[in-house]
Amino acid sequence: MGLYLFQSLARRRARNRAAAFEKAGRFREARDAYRALGTGEAFLRAGALSTRIGELGLARQLLDQAVKLMPESADAYFHLASACLELRDTARADELFHEALKRAPDRVDILHAQAVYYAQKMPKAGLEAAKRAIARMLEQCADPARRVAFQGLGFPRELPLIFIRNLALEQQLVEEAAATFRELAGADREMWVRVAALNHLGLLLANAGQYQEAMLCYREALALDPTLHEAHFNLAMAHMRLHDFDAARAELSIFSKIHPRSPVTTFGMALIAETRGELPETIRLYKFFLDRQTKEPPVPAPMLGRLDVARTWVEHARRFLQSAG
């Protein structure tokens, strides 16, 4: 009994040590500490961390061990599928996604990942799979008993909507995606999904050059939820594209008053100045934007898709300043 207690205490300390490394962002040390534990759960964590830091070959090895030790774990199959997909082993990834869903058919995160995989091969199939993931998510959100399990996943509710919007723009599926968003914005839907669908429909239409229609969507979303502050930014960008600069600045001013320190405001003002051909003001604002975004990230991650903050914003500002110089 004494030996058992000693071993149990040692394992607990080793797990705590691995978790502490992970919490501190020391992912390689955390990975090695989990791996040394030798359990299925530990191999799963080690494999997930290896995937996160881009060591995909090792990730696949570790997750293979997790699957062998935990053959009924949907998470083990899911993470292994994701690693295989990154390694372009699509045949095995496809098989593993199905195995994961056999064990957890309601898991929205797995359904969404499968949709992303399908879209790489057949865009319309990816769109349909994303719609199925959204339908399952809405069922769970509407059921108090299942909502808790969904929330426990930590899955961003708007992620499938963002995916559909981006897929539609990349693969010329604008009409199909617009129809999906209009259905989700129906009066029989929960308020959060109506607002999100209208906002993403607006972003979709704006990126397709349909600015007037996009602004109608933003305003309808704001009527349903006046706290949707990013809709003011989106309205500003649509007005800018139509060269209605006074209206653009007015909408951006509303966003700025709510988020006075946000680099997003500065970038928006710089874009307006650039579109107007105001070179000195554009240079000043892009420099201010780069300085501000270094000190303070633009927005929390879940907001990125809603604001349509491109990952190229910083690159655009730097390229402009280099060209101007």
C-alpha positions in Angstrom: 0.0 0.0 0.0 2.8 2.4 0.8 4.5 1.8 -2.5 1.2 2.3 -4.3 0.6 5.6 -2.6 4.1 6.7 -3.3 3.7 5.9 -7.0 0.3 7.6 -7.2 1.8 10.7 -5.6 4.7 10.7 -8.0 2.4 10.4 -11.0 0.3 13.2 -9.7 3.3 15.4 -9.3 4.5 14.5 -12.8 1.1 15.5 -14.3 1.1 18.7 -12.4 4.6 19.5 -13.6 3.6 18.9 -17.2 0.4 21.0 -16.8 2.5 23.8 -15.3 4.9 23.8 -18.3 1.9 23.9 -20.6 0.3 26.8 -18.8 3.6 28.7 -18.9 3.8 28.2 -22.7 6.8 25.9 -22.4 5.2 23.5 -24.9 8.2 21.3 -25.7 9.0 20.7 -22.1 5.3 20.1 -21.4 5.2 17.6 -24.3 8.2 15.7 -23.0 6.8 15.6 -19.5 3.4 14.3 -20.7 5.1 11.7 -22.9 7.1 10.4 -20.0 3.9 9.6 -18.1 3.1 6.9 -20.7 -0.7 7.0 -20.3 -3.3 7.4 -23.1 -4.4 10.8 -21.9 -0.7 11.9 -21.6 0.1 10.8 -25.1 -3.0 12.7 -26.3 -1.8 15.9 -24.6 1.8 15.4 -25.9 0.5 14.8 -29.4 -1.8 17.8 -29.4 1.2 20.0 -28.2 3.4 18.6 -30.9 0.8 19.5 -33.5 0.6 23.0 -32.0 4.3 23.7 -32.4 4.4 22.1 -35.9 6.3 18.9 -35.1 3.8 16.9 -37.0 5.6 13.7 -37.6 6.2 13.3 -33.8 2.6 14.3 -33.2 1.3 11.5 -35.4 3.5 9.0 -33.5 2.3 10.2 -30.1 -1.4 10.3 -31.2 -1.1 6.8 -32.6 -0.1 5.7 -29.1 -3.1 7.6 -27.7 -5.5 5.8 -30.1 -4.0 2.4 -29.2 -4.3 3.0 -25.4 -7.7 4.7 -25.7 -9.6 3.1 -28.6 -12.9 4.6 -27.6 -11.6 8.2 -27.3 -13.1 10.5 -29.9 -10.5 13.1 -29.0 -7.7 10.7 -29.8 -9.0 10.0 -33.2 -9.9 13.7 -33.8 -6.4 15.0 -33.0 -4.7 12.2 -35.0 -7.0 13.0 -38.0 -6.0 16.7 -37.7 -2.3 15.8 -37.6 -2.7 13.5 -40.6 -4.5 16.3 -42.5 -1.6 18.7 -41.8 0.7 16.0 -43.2 -1.4 15.7 -46.3 -2.3 12.1 -45.5 -5.9 12.8 -46.5 -7.0 9.2 -46.9 -6.1 8.4 -43.3 -7.5 11.7 -42.0 -10.8 10.9 -43.7 -10.9 7.5 -42.0 -10.0 8.9 -38.6 -12.7 11.7 -38.8 -15.3 9.0 -39.3 -13.9 7.0 -36.4 -14.1 10.0 -34.2 -17.7 10.7 -35.2 -18.7 7.1 -34.6 -17.7 7.7 -31.0 -19.1 11.3 -30.7 -21.6 11.9 -33.5 -22.8 15.2 -31.9 -19.3 16.8 -31.5 -19.6 20.1 -33.4 -15.8 20.7 -33.4 -15.2 17.4 -35.2 -18.0 18.0 -37.6 -16.6 21.5 -38.4 -13.1 20.0 -38.9 -14.5 17.4 -41.2 -16.2 20.2 -43.2 -12.9 22.1 -43.6 -11.3 18.8 -44.9 -14.1 18.2 -47.4 -13.8 21.8 -48.7 -10.2 21.2 -49.7 -11.4 18.5 -52.2 -15.0 19.5 -53.0 -16.0 23.0 -52.0 -19.7 22.4 -52.2 -19.4 19.3 -50.1 -17.5 21.4 -47.5 -20.3 24.0 -47.5 -23.0 21.3 -47.0 -20.9 19.7 -44.2 -20.5 23.2 -42.5 -24.3 23.6 -42.6 -24.7 20.3 -40.9 -22.3 21.4 -38.2 -24.2 24.6 -37.7 -27.5 22.7 -37.5 -26.1 20.3 -34.9 -24.7 23.3 -32.9 -28.1 25.1 -32.9 -29.8 22.0 -31.7 -27.4 21.8 -28.8 -27.6 25.5 -28.0 -31.4 25.3 -27.8 -31.4 22.3 -25.4 -30.4 23.2 -21.9 -29.3 19.6 -21.2 -26.9 19.5 -24.2 -25.9 23.2 -24.1 -23.5 22.5 -21.2 -21.6 19.8 -23.1 -21.3 22.1 -26.1 -20.1 25.0 -24.0 -17.5 22.7 -22.5 -15.9 22.2 -25.9 -14.9 25.9 -26.0 -15.9 25.9 -29.6 -16.4 29.5 -31.0 -20.1 29.6 -32.2 -19.4 31.8 -35.1 -16.5 29.8 -36.5 -18.6 27.8 -39.0 -20.2 31.0 -40.2 -16.8 32.6 -40.8 -15.7 29.4 -42.6 -18.7 29.5 -44.9 -18.2 33.1 -45.7 -14.5 32.7 -46.5 -15.1 29.5 -48.5 -17.8 31.2 -50.6 -15.5 34.1 -51.5 -12.6 31.7 -52.4 -14.7 29.3 -54.4 -17.3 31.6 -56.0 -20.2 30.2 -53.9 -21.6 33.6 -52.9 -25.2 32.9 -53.8 -25.2 29.5 -52.0 -23.6 31.0 -48.9 -25.9 34.1 -49.0 -28.9 31.7 -49.0 -27.6 29.9 -46.0 -27.0 33.2 -44.0 -30.5 34.4 -44.9 -32.0 31.2 -43.6 -30.0 31.5 -40.4 -31.2 35.1 -40.0 -34.9 34.0 -40.1 -37.2 35.2 -37.3 -37.6 31.7 -35.9 -33.9 31.5 -35.0 -32.2 32.4 -31.7 -31.2 36.1 -31.5 -27.4 35.5 -31.5 -27.4 33.5 -34.7 -29.7 36.0 -36.4 -27.4 38.8 -35.6 -24.3 36.9 -36.6 -25.8 35.6 -39.8 -26.8 39.2 -40.9 -23.3 40.5 -40.0 -21.6 37.8 -42.0 -24.0 38.1 -44.9 -23.1 41.8 -45.0 -19.4 41.0 -45.0 -19.9 38.4 -47.8 -21.9 40.9 -49.9 -19.4 43.7 -49.3 -16.5 41.5 -50.4 -18.5 40.6 -53.5 -18.9 44.3 -54.3 -22.6 44.6 -53.2 -22.1 47.4 -50.8 -25.7 48.8 -50.6 -27.1 45.3 -49.8 -24.3 44.8 -47.3 -25.2 48.0 -45.5 -28.8 46.9 -45.2 -27.6 43.7 -43.5 -25.4 45.6 -41.0 -28.2 48.0 -40.1 -30.7 45.2 -39.6 -28.1 43.4 -37.3 -27.7 46.6 -35.3 -31.5 47.0 -35.0 -31.5 43.5 -33.4 -28.4 44.1 -31.3 -27.2 47.7 -30.8 -24.1 46.3 -29.0 -22.8 44.9 -32.3 -20.2 47.6 -32.4 -18.2 46.1 -35.2 -21.1 46.6 -37.5 -20.3 50.4 -37.4 -16.8 49.6 -38.6 -18.2 47.4 -41.4 -20.6 50.2 -42.4 -17.7 52.6 -42.5 -15.8 50.4 -44.8 -18.8 49.9 -47.1 -19.3 53.7 -47.3 -15.6 54.1 -48.0 -15.8 51.8 -51.0 -18.7 53.9 -52.3 -16.5 57.0 -51.7 -19.0 58.4 -49.3 -16.2 59.5 -47.0 -18.3 61.7 -44.6 -20.6 58.8 -43.9 -17.6 56.5 -43.5 -16.0 58.8 -40.9 -19.3 59.2 -39.1 -19.6 55.4 -38.6 -16.0 55.0 -37.7 -16.4 57.8 -35.1 -19.1 55.7 -33.4 -16.8 52.7 -33.3 -14.0 54.9 -32.0 -16.0 56.3 -29.1 -16.7 52.7 -28.0 -13.2 51.5 -28.5 -11.0 54.6 -28.2 -7.7 52.7 -27.9 -8.3 50.1 -30.6 -5.8 50.0 -33.5 -8.8 49.0 -35.7 -10.0 52.6 -35.6 -6.6 53.9 -36.7 -6.4 51.4 -39.6 -9.9 52.3 -40.8 -9.0 56.0 -40.8 -5.8 55.2 -42.7 -7.7 53.3 -45.3 -10.1 56.2 -45.8 -7.1 58.6 -46.2 -5.4 56.2 -48.6 -8.6 55.9 -50.7 -8.9 59.7 -50.8 -5.3 59.9 -51.9 -4.2 61.9 -48.9 -0.6 60.8 -48.7 0.8 62.6 -45.7 -2.2 61.7 -43.6 -2.1 58.1 -44.7 1.6 57.8 -43.7 0.9 59.4 -40.3 -2.0 57.0 -39.6 -0.3 53.8 -40.8 2.7 54.7 -38.6 0.4 55.3 -35.7 -1.5 52.0 -36.4 1.7 50.0 -36.4 2.9 51.5 -33.2 -0.5 51.0 -31.5 -1.1 47.5 -32.7 2.4 46.5 -31.3 1.5 47.8 -27.9 -2.1 46.5 -27.9 -3.6 43.7 -30.0 -6.4 44.9 -32.3 -9.3 42.7 -30.9 -9.9 39.5 -29.0 -9.6 36.4 -31.3 -13.4 35.6 -31.5 -14.0 39.1 -32.9 -11.5 38.8 -35.8 -14.0 37.0 -38.0 -16.8 39.4 -37.1 -14.7 42.5 -37.9 -13.1 40.8 -40.9 -9.7 41.9 -39.7 -7.4 40.5 -42.3 -4.1 39.0 -41.2 -2.5 41.2 -43.9 -3.4 44.5 -42.2 0.1 44.9 -40.7 1.7 43.8 -44.0 -0.4 46.3 -46.0 0.6 49.2 -43.7 4.3 48.3 -43.9 4.2 47.8 -47.7 2.5 51.2 -48.1 5.0 52.9 -45.9 7.9 51.3 -47.8 6.4 52.4 -51.1 5.8 55.9 -49.8 9.4 56.0 -48.5 
